[in-house]
Amino acid sequence: MPQVRGGHPEQREAGGGWGELRGRAGAAGAGQAPGVPLPRQRQRQAPVPGGPRQDYLDAFGADGDGFAPRKSPSAAADPYATVTDWNAAEDAVRTRGTARAAVDAPPAPSRAGAPAEADKGGKGRTYTGIAAAAVTTVLAIVVAGQVTDGRAEDAASRAATDQARDLHVPAPDVSRPAKTGPGATGAKAPLTYAQKMSRTYPLSPTLKGSGKFDAVPGVAKAPGKGQKFTYRVDVERGLRLDGGLFARAVQETLNDDRSWAHNGARTFERIHSGHPDFVITLASPGTTADWCAKSGLDTTIDNVSCDSAATERVMINAYRWARGAKTYGDAKIYAYRQMLINHEVGHRLGHNHVTCDKDGDLAPVMQQQTKFLEYDGIRCRANPWPYPND
């Protein structure tokens, strides 16, 4: 076996490289001119550790070397330099670990006198380009897939977020119609005057209010041409009763033909300021008692109302206005309120207490109907009017 250099057997071939050594002792002749120095023989280097792996070489087969290094013009005299010399392309492949380095490396120049090697290198570069293109395509597909997946994930994430947000937004309740006005479906119509007058309201029989009053604003003109009486309506602060309802009740009751305006003899007008003939006052039981006491009247017995003749005030006990009396019951609370107004204003007009004389007759409006309808075996019927149409 000849001497081995770099792990490969020597092959003596013409043309340099590992060919015949000319000009050395024992090997002179063959056209070497005397005195001409022998050309310096190139030192063959051992394969660089970490070169292309065998599986890379096997992948390209025998038709080409995908890692053919770039050759300089000085390498033309060494046809086997590709076996041992690794150029920058191989270093790039070894450093990057990808086939793209082979694509980036420029093609090796053709070598004179070695068409087979040139063809072999061309095929190698062709396969290398194809392999690199395949790798690039795969990478492009992977990247595109990742981008697509990322967009899909973003879309899915946005959809999930929108869905979660929608779960927190309450859906409109279509089972309940919107309340847009008194006539709208599902909206309660406001109570009429008669309905309000027919209801009772909560109020304690022992309530004592602030003792301060507010006049109900507005004016209600006298509707008739008889003797005119002006009045103001005051409501004690803090009662939580409808002052407007009370003022309307006074105006409509007094000017009713069954009341003291009968046959046009009188007419009543509500004013807000100035000097009225009297002040109809809605007050708590305690305040009513205070004002009635100014005229020597005790309203604490039976918790009643009064006309405090020594003052300008006709006192209507708010407890009786709100709750009524047993003599009328809840069913006749409307009529009872009319009786309260007519009875106390009747006192202001100069009328005193009277009773009915016959069993079953209507009780006179000036009878103390809050206290009784029966006396001495005579049973009277409840009556709110001075001049009832009976």
C-alpha positions, 0 to 999 in steps of 0.5 A: 500500500503506498504512503497515505496522506490525509487518510486517502491512498496516493494516486500517481497520475500525470498532471500534478497533484499526487502525480510523479515527483519531478526533479528529485533525486532518484526521480529526475528526467522526463524533460526537467531542465537542469538548474530549474528548481522543482515546483513546490509541492502543495501540502495536502491538508487533512479534512477539517473536523466538523465538515459536512455530515455524511447524511448530507452527502448521501442525500445528493447521491453520486451525481453531484456534490452539493457542497462543491467549494468555490475554486480560485484560478490557482487551484486549476492545477489541483483537480482533487482540491475539492476533496480536502479544501473547504471554502467559505460555503462549507464554513457557512453551512457548518456555521448556519447548519442550513442548506441556504448557505450553499445557495448564497455561495457563488458558483465555482469557476470552471477549471481548465482541462476538467470538463467532467468536474465542471459538469459535476459541480454544475449538477451539484449546484443545481441540486443544491439550488433545488434543495435550497429552494425546497427548504425555502418553500417549506420555510415559507409554507411554515411561516405562512401557516404560522401567520395564518394560524396567528390571524386565526388565533387572533380572530378566534380570540376576538370572537371569544372576547366579543362573545364574553362581552356580549354575555355581560351585556343584558339583553333587552327585556321584550316581555315588558313593554316600555312605559312611554306615557299614560296611555302606553301598554303596561303603564298605570294610568294616573288616578282620577280625582274621584279615585283619590277622594275614595282612598284612605291614607296612612296617618297616626291619630297622635301625630303632632306636626311642625305647626308651620303652614304653607299656602297651596299655590294658585287661584280658583275663581268663584263660579257663581254670582252670589255672595262671594267668600274668599279663602286660602288653603294652608297645609301643615308642613311634613304631613305627606298628604296631597295639598292640591287634592285637598284644595280642589276638594274644598273648592268643588265641595263649597261651590256644589249646589247641594252645599252652601252655594245652594241656589246661587246664594253664595260663591267661594273663591280660593286665593293664594295671597292677600286677606281672605275671609277665612283660612281652611287649614289641614293640620295634624291632630296635635296642631289642630288641638292647639289652634282649636284650644285658642277658641276654647274648644277641645278636639282631643276627645274623639280626635275631631276638627273645629272652626277656631272662631277666635282665629282666621282658621277653620281647622280640618284634622288631618287624621280624620281627612286621611282615615275617615270615621266609623260612622261612614266607613272606608266605603264612604270616605269620599262623602265623609270628606265632603261632610268635614268641609261643609260642617266646619265651614258651616260653623264659620258661616254661623251654623250650630250643631243640630240632630235629625228628629226622625229615625231613618232621616238624613242627618243634618250636615251640622250634626256631629256625624264624626261622633255618632249617627244614632242617639236616643233610639233614633238612627240617622243616615249619613249625609254630607250636604246642607241641601241634599237632593233627596 
